């Protein structure tokens, strides 16, 4: 997200603007922010996650979305998670079919420009969205994943995954992803797995 916010506008004005824009923008606390471009590693990790979840969702009433599906996180704020998963009906805000209301799993791939935001303000927005059961932060330059799993309304269990042989378990959507599969073609120079 760009460090330079634009002028404050209403959610309706944001949606009108965003649907005509060439670039993506998030809308938080009345301000729109330009989204930063993604690195090669970021794009590959997102693709790996989408493929892994998509294969598991075949013949199931589940969907995985990447990059361009906007999420309405409260009455006035909108974000673009890197990967979103939902099982059951995907609830959409309006007839434009570009804003999801009920994500179950949200995954963000961290970068230097977004890490602080993804771990603070954005994390708070997602934790306050009742449908979110899992929030995952994936580092792109090392094997390191933070998995926050909802325990009840105000408690979250943190699991750190920092070995390629570990498995990211997403019980809320009945899915599992081997950490090595998340980092396939990204962290090729890491030590061989024991």
Phi and psi in degrees as GROMACS dihedral restraints (atoms count N, CA, C in turn):
[ dihedral_restraints ]
;  ai    aj    ak    al  type     phi  dphi    fc
    3     4     5     6     1   -64.4    20    10
    4     5     6     7     1   144.1    20    10
    6     7     8     9     1   -77.2    20    10
    7     8     9    10     1   -11.9    20    10
    9    10    11    12     1  -106.4    20    10
   10    11    12    13     1   102.1    20    10
   12    13    14    15     1   -71.9    20    10
   13    14    15    16     1   157.0    20    10
   15    16    17    18     1   -96.6    20    10
   16    17    18    19     1  -179.9    20    10
   18    19    20    21     1   -63.3    20    10
   19    20    21    22     1   146.4    20    10
   21    22    23    24     1   -67.5    20    10
   22    23    24    25     1   137.9    20    10
   24    25    26    27     1  -140.7    20    10
   25    26    27    28     1   174.7    20    10
   27    28    29    30     1   -83.4    20    10
   28    29    30    31     1   161.4    20    10
   30    31    32    33     1   -57.1    20    10
   31    32    33    34     1   -38.2    20    10
   33    34    35    36     1   -64.8    20    10
   34    35    36    37     1   -42.7    20    10
   36    37    38    39     1   -65.0    20    10
   37    38    39    40     1   -38.9    20    10
   39    40    41    42     1   -59.5    20    10
   40    41    42    43     1   -49.8    20    10
   42    43    44    45     1   -61.4    20    10
   43    44    45    46     1   -40.8    20    10
   45    46    47    48     1   -61.4    20    10
   46    47    48    49     1   -47.7    20    10
   48    49    50    51     1   -61.1    20    10
   49    50    51    52     1   -49.1    20    10
   51    52    53    54     1   -62.9    20    10
   52    53    54    55     1   -39.3    20    10
   54    55    56    57     1   -70.2    20    10
   55    56    57    58     1   -12.4    20    10
   57    58    59    60     1  -108.5    20    10
   58    59    60    61     1    -8.2    20    10
   60    61    62    63     1   -77.9    20    10
   61    62    63    64     1   150.6    20    10
   63    64    65    66     1   -81.3    20    10
   64    65    66    67     1   -29.0    20    10
   66    67    68    69     1  -107.6    20    10
   67    68    69    70     1   164.9    20    10
   69    70    71    72     1   -91.1    20    10
   70    71    72    73     1   148.4    20    10
   72    73    74    75     1  -138.9    20    10
   73    74    75    76     1   138.8    20    10
   75    76    77    78     1   -93.0    20    10
   76    77    78    79     1   159.4    20    10
   78    79    80    81     1  -131.3    20    10
   79    80    81    82     1   108.4    20    10
   81    82    83    84     1  -133.3    20    10
   82    83    84    85     1   126.0    20    10
   84    85    86    87     1    53.5    20    10
   85    86    87    88     1    42.6    20    10
   87    88    89    90     1    81.7    20    10
   88    89    90    91     1     5.1    20    10
   90    91    92    93     1  -123.5    20    10
   91    92    93    94     1   137.5    20    10
   93    94    95    96     1   -95.7    20    10
   94    95    96    97     1   142.0    20    10
   96    97    98    99     1  -126.7    20    10
   97    98    99   100     1   131.0    20    10
   99   100   101   102     1   -69.6    20    10
  100   101   102   103     1   138.4    20    10
  102   103   104   105     1   -83.8    20    10
  103   104   105   106     1   139.7    20    10
  105   106   107   108     1   -78.0    20    10
  106   107   108   109     1   154.9    20    10
  108   109   110   111     1   -68.9    20    10
  109   110   111   112     1   161.6    20    10
  111   112   113   114     1  -104.8    20    10
  112   113   114   115     1   147.2    20    10
  114   115   116   117     1   -78.1    20    10
  115   116   117   118     1   168.1    20    10
  117   118   119   120     1   -58.5    20    10
  118   119   120   121     1   -46.3    20    10
  120   121   122   123     1   -60.1    20    10
  121   122   123   124     1   -42.6    20    10
  123   124   125   126     1   -58.2    20    10
  124   125   126   127     1   -48.5    20    10
  126   127   128   129     1   -62.8    20    10
  127   128   129   130     1   -41.7    20    10
  129   130   131   132     1   -66.0    20    10
  130   131   132   133     1   -42.9    20    10
  132   133   134   135     1   -61.6    20    10
  133   134   135   136     1   -45.1    20    10
  135   136   137   138     1   -59.4    20    10
  136   137   138   139     1   -45.6    20    10
  138   139   140   141     1   -60.9    20    10
  139   140   141   142     1   -44.0    20    10
  141   142   143   144     1   -59.9    20    10
  142   143   144   145     1   -41.8    20    10
  144   145   146   147     1   -65.7    20    10
  145   146   147   148     1   -44.4    20    10
  147   148   149   150     1   -63.1    20    10
  148   149   150   151     1   -43.4    20    10
  150   151   152   153     1   -62.6    20    10
  151   152   153   154     1   -47.9    20    10
  153   154   155   156     1   -60.2    20    10
  154   155   156   157     1   -44.8    20    10
  156   157   158   159     1   -72.1    20    10
  157   158   159   160     1   -41.2    20    10
  159   160   161   162     1   -58.5    20    10
  160   161   162   163     1   -41.6    20    10
  162   163   164   165     1   -62.9    20    10
  163   164   165   166     1   -41.6    20    10
  165   166   167   168     1   -71.8    20    10
  166   167   168   169     1   -21.9    20    10
  168   169   170   171     1   -87.9    20    10
  169   170   171   172     1    -6.2    20    10
  171   172   173   174     1   -57.0    20    10
  172   173   174   175     1   135.6    20    10
  174   175   176   177     1    64.4    20    10
  175   176   177   178     1    17.3    20    10
  177   178   179   180     1  -123.0    20    10
  178   179   180   181     1   154.9    20    10
  180   181   182   183     1   -84.0    20    10
  181   182   183   184     1    62.1    20    10
  183   184   185   186     1  -135.1    20    10
  184   185   186   187     1   152.5    20    10
  186   187   188   189     1  -133.1    20    10
  187   188   189   190     1   148.4    20    10
  189   190   191   192     1  -121.6    20    10
  190   191   192   193     1   135.1    20    10
  192   193   194   195     1  -124.6    20    10
  193   194   195   196     1   147.5    20    10
  195   196   197   198     1  -132.5    20    10
  196   197   198   199     1   140.0    20    10
  198   199   200   201     1    59.5    20    10
  199   200   201   202     1   -56.6    20    10
  201   202   203   204     1   -95.9    20    10
  202   203   204   205     1    -1.2    20    10
  204   205   206   207     1   -89.1    20    10
  205   206   207   208     1   117.3    20    10
  207   208   209   210     1   -79.9    20    10
  208   209   210   211     1   148.9    20    10
  210   211   212   213     1  -120.4    20    10
  211   212   213   214     1   130.7    20    10
  213   214   215   216     1   -89.2    20    10
  214   215   216   217     1   110.7    20    10
  216   217   218   219     1   -92.0    20    10
  217   218   219   220     1   -13.8    20    10
  219   220   221   222     1  -164.2    20    10
  220   221   222   223     1  -164.2    20    10
  222   223   224   225     1   -65.7    20    10
  223   224   225   226     1   -20.4    20    10
  225   226   227   228     1  -136.4    20    10
  226   227   228   229     1     0.2    20    10
  228   229   230   231     1  -117.3    20    10
  229   230   231   232     1   143.4    20    10
  231   232   233   234     1  -133.5    20    10
  232   233   234   235     1   137.3    20    10
  234   235   236   237     1  -132.1    20    10
  235   236   237   238     1   168.3    20    10
  237   238   239   240     1  -121.7    20    10
  238   239   240   241     1    89.7    20    10
  240   241   242   243     1   -65.5    20    10
  241   242   243   244     1   156.9    20    10
  243   244   245   246     1   -68.9    20    10
  244   245   246   247     1   -43.6    20    10
  246   247   248   249     1  -139.3    20    10
  247   248   249   250     1   138.7    20    10
  249   250   251   252     1  -131.6    20    10
  250   251   252   253     1   138.7    20    10
  252   253   254   255     1  -128.4    20    10
  253   254   255   256     1   142.9    20    10
  255   256   257   258     1  -145.8    20    10
  256   257   258   259     1   135.1    20    10
  258   259   260   261     1  -111.9    20    10
  259   260   261   262     1   141.7    20    10
  261   262   263   264     1    93.6    20    10
  262   263   264   265     1  -165.2    20    10
  264   265   266   267     1   -69.5    20    10
  265   266   267   268     1   131.3    20    10
  267   268   269   270     1   -80.6    20    10
  268   269   270   271     1   116.1    20    10
  270   271   272   273     1   -88.9    20    10
  271   272   273   274     1   125.3    20    10
  273   274   275   276     1  -112.0    20    10
  274   275   276   277     1   144.4    20    10
  276   277   278   279     1   -66.1    20    10
  277   278   279   280     1   -43.9    20    10
  279   280   281   282     1  -152.6    20    10
  280   281   282   283     1  -172.2    20    10
  282   283   284   285     1   -70.6    20    10
  283   284   285   286     1    -4.0    20    10
  285   286   287   288     1   -77.9    20    10
  286   287   288   289     1   -18.7    20    10
  288   289   290   291     1    55.6    20    10
  289   290   291   292     1    36.1    20    10
  291   292   293   294     1  -124.4    20    10
  292   293   294   295     1     7.7    20    10
  294   295   296   297     1  -135.2    20    10
  295   296   297   298     1   113.5    20    10
  297   298   299   300     1   -87.2    20    10
  298   299   300   301     1   139.8    20    10
  300   301   302   303     1  -105.3    20    10
  301   302   303   304     1   -17.7    20    10
  303   304   305   306     1  -133.0    20    10
  304   305   306   307     1    56.2    20    10
  306   307   308   309     1   -65.9    20    10
  307   308   309   310     1   142.8    20    10
  309   310   311   312     1   -98.1    20    10
  310   311   312   313     1   -43.9    20    10
  312   313   314   315     1  -123.1    20    10
  313   314   315   316     1   132.9    20    10
  315   316   317   318     1  -125.1    20    10
  316   317   318   319     1   130.8    20    10
  318   319   320   321     1  -123.4    20    10
  319   320   321   322     1   130.3    20    10
  321   322   323   324     1  -119.3    20    10
  322   323   324   325     1   132.8    20    10
  324   325   326   327     1   -94.3    20    10
  325   326   327   328     1   121.8    20    10
  327   328   329   330     1   -77.7    20    10
  328   329   330   331     1   145.4    20    10
  330   331   332   333     1  -137.5    20    10
  331   332   333   334     1   166.6    20    10
  333   334   335   336     1   -57.5    20    10
  334   335   336   337     1   -37.1    20    10
  336   337   338   339     1   -79.1    20    10
  337   338   339   340     1   -19.2    20    10
  339   340   341   342     1  -117.0    20    10
  340   341   342   343     1   -10.1    20    10
  342   343   344   345     1   -55.7    20    10
  343   344   345   346     1   -48.9    20    10
  345   346   347   348     1   -62.1    20    10
  346   347   348   349     1   -43.1    20    10
  348   349   350   351     1   -64.4    20    10
  349   350   351   352     1   -44.7    20    10
  351   352   353   354     1   -64.0    20    10
  352   353   354   355     1   -31.6    20    10
  354   355   356   357     1   -89.8    20    10
  355   356   357   358     1   -11.6    20    10
  357   358   359   360     1  -118.1    20    10
  358   359   360   361     1   -92.0    20    10
  360   361   362   363     1   -58.4    20    10
  361   362   363   364     1   -47.5    20    10
  363   364   365   366     1   -65.5    20    10
  364   365   366   367     1   -40.1    20    10
  366   367   368   369     1   -60.4    20    10
  367   368   369   370     1   -41.9    20    10
  369   370   371   372     1   -62.1    20    10
  370   371   372   373     1   -43.7    20    10
  372   373   374   375     1   -59.8    20    10
  373   374   375   376     1   -45.6    20    10
  375   376   377   378     1   -68.2    20    10
  376   377   378   379     1   -40.4    20    10
  378   379   380   381     1   -64.5    20    10
  379   380   381   382     1   -27.6    20    10
  381   382   383   384     1   -85.8    20    10
  382   383   384   385     1    -4.2    20    10
  384   385   386   387     1   -88.5    20    10
  385   386   387   388     1   111.6    20    10
  387   388   389   390     1   -56.8    20    10
  388   389   390   391     1   -30.1    20    10
  390   391   392   393     1   -75.9    20    10
  391   392   393   394     1   -21.1    20    10
  393   394   395   396     1   -72.4    20    10
  394   395   396   397     1   122.6    20    10
  396   397   398   399     1  -108.2    20    10
  397   398   399   400     1   -25.2    20    10
  399   400   401   402     1  -137.9    20    10
  400   401   402   403     1   132.2    20    10
  402   403   404   405     1  -125.4    20    10
  403   404   405   406     1   122.4    20    10
  405   406   407   408     1  -122.1    20    10
  406   407   408   409     1   133.0    20    10
  408   409   410   411     1  -114.8    20    10
  409   410   411   412     1   123.4    20    10
  411   412   413   414     1  -114.8    20    10
  412   413   414   415     1   119.8    20    10
  414   415   416   417     1   -72.9    20    10
  415   416   417   418     1   147.1    20    10
  417   418   419   420     1  -105.1    20    10
  418   419   420   421     1   -10.3    20    10
  420   421   422   423     1  -110.0    20    10
  421   422   423   424     1     4.2    20    10
  423   424   425   426     1  -159.3    20    10
  424   425   426   427     1   162.1    20    10
  426   427   428   429     1   -78.5    20    10
  427   428   429   430     1    96.2    20    10
  429   430   431   432     1  -159.6    20    10
  430   431   432   433     1   118.9    20    10
  432   433   434   435     1  -131.6    20    10
  433   434   435   436     1   131.3    20    10
  435   436   437   438     1  -104.5    20    10
  436   437   438   439     1   121.4    20    10
  438   439   440   441     1  -114.3    20    10
  439   440   441   442     1   112.6    20    10
  441   442   443   444     1  -100.2    20    10
  442   443   444   445     1   121.3    20    10
  444   445   446   447     1  -118.3    20    10
  445   446   447   448     1   126.1    20    10
  447   448   449   450     1   -62.3    20    10
  448   449   450   451     1   131.0    20    10
  450   451   452   453     1  -102.1    20    10
  451   452   453   454     1   -43.3    20    10
  453   454   455   456     1  -154.3    20    10
  454   455   456   457     1  -170.1    20    10
  456   457   458   459     1   -54.7    20    10
  457   458   459   460     1   -38.4    20    10
  459   460   461   462     1  -118.1    20    10
  460   461   462   463     1     8.6    20    10
  462   463   464   465     1  -124.2    20    10
  463   464   465   466     1   137.7    20    10
  465   466   467   468     1  -130.0    20    10
  466   467   468   469     1   138.7    20    10
  468   469   470   471     1   -97.2    20    10
  469   470   471   472     1   125.4    20    10
  471   472   473   474     1   -98.3    20    10
  472   473   474   475     1   127.9    20    10
  474   475   476   477     1  -121.7    20    10
  475   476   477   478     1   129.8    20    10
  477   478   479   480     1   -99.6    20    10
  478   479   480   481     1   128.9    20    10
  480   481   482   483     1  -114.3    20    10
  481   482   483   484     1   115.3    20    10
  483   484   485   486     1  -135.7    20    10
  484   485   486   487     1    20.2    20    10
  486   487   488   489     1  -131.6    20    10
  487   488   489   490     1   138.8    20    10
  489   490   491   492     1   -61.4    20    10
  490   491   492   493     1   -23.5    20    10
  492   493   494   495     1   -85.6    20    10
  493   494   495   496     1    -6.1    20    10
  495   496   497   498     1   -75.9    20    10
  496   497   498   499     1   163.8    20    10
  498   499   500   501     1  -121.5    20    10
  499   500   501   502     1   130.1    20    10
  501   502   503   504     1   -81.4    20    10
  502   503   504   505     1   110.0    20    10
  504   505   506   507     1   -97.4    20    10
  505   506   507   508     1   121.1    20    10
  507   508   509   510     1  -115.1    20    10
  508   509   510   511     1    82.2    20    10
  510   511   512   513     1   -63.5    20    10
  511   512   513   514     1   -30.5    20    10
  513   514   515   516     1   -64.2    20    10
  514   515   516   517     1   -23.8    20    10
  516   517   518   519     1  -122.7    20    10
  517   518   519   520     1    10.9    20    10
  519   520   521   522     1    53.2    20    10
  520   521   522   523     1    55.9    20    10
  522   523   524   525     1  -140.3    20    10
  523   524   525   526     1   153.6    20    10
  525   526   527   528     1  -137.2    20    10
  526   527   528   529     1   143.9    20    10
  528   529   530   531     1  -135.1    20    10
  529   530   531   532     1   125.8    20    10
  531   532   533   534     1   -67.3    20    10
  532   533   534   535     1   131.3    20    10
  534   535   536   537     1   -55.4    20    10
  535   536   537   538     1   -39.4    20    10
  537   538   539   540     1   -57.6    20    10
  538   539   540   541     1   -35.2    20    10
  540   541   542   543     1   -70.1    20    10
  541   542   543   544     1   -31.5    20    10
  543   544   545   546     1   -65.7    20    10
  544   545   546   547     1   -39.3    20    10
  546   547   548   549     1   -96.8    20    10
  547   548   549   550     1     9.6    20    10
  549   550   551   552     1   -54.5    20    10
  550   551   552   553     1   128.9    20    10
  552   553   554   555     1    70.1    20    10
  553   554   555   556     1    10.9    20    10
  555   556   557   558     1  -113.0    20    10
  556   557   558   559     1   -52.8    20    10
  558   559   560   561     1  -105.6    20    10
  559   560   561   562     1    55.8    20    10
  561   562   563   564     1   -68.9    20    10
  562   563   564   565     1   -19.3    20    10
  564   565   566   567     1   -94.1    20    10
  565   566   567   568     1     4.3    20    10
  567   568   569   570     1   -69.1    20    10
  568   569   570   571     1   157.9    20    10
  570   571   572   573     1   -56.7    20    10
  571   572   573   574     1   149.4    20    10
  573   574   575   576     1   -60.8    20    10
  574   575   576   577     1   145.4    20    10
  576   577   578   579     1   -75.5    20    10
  577   578   579   580     1   134.2    20    10
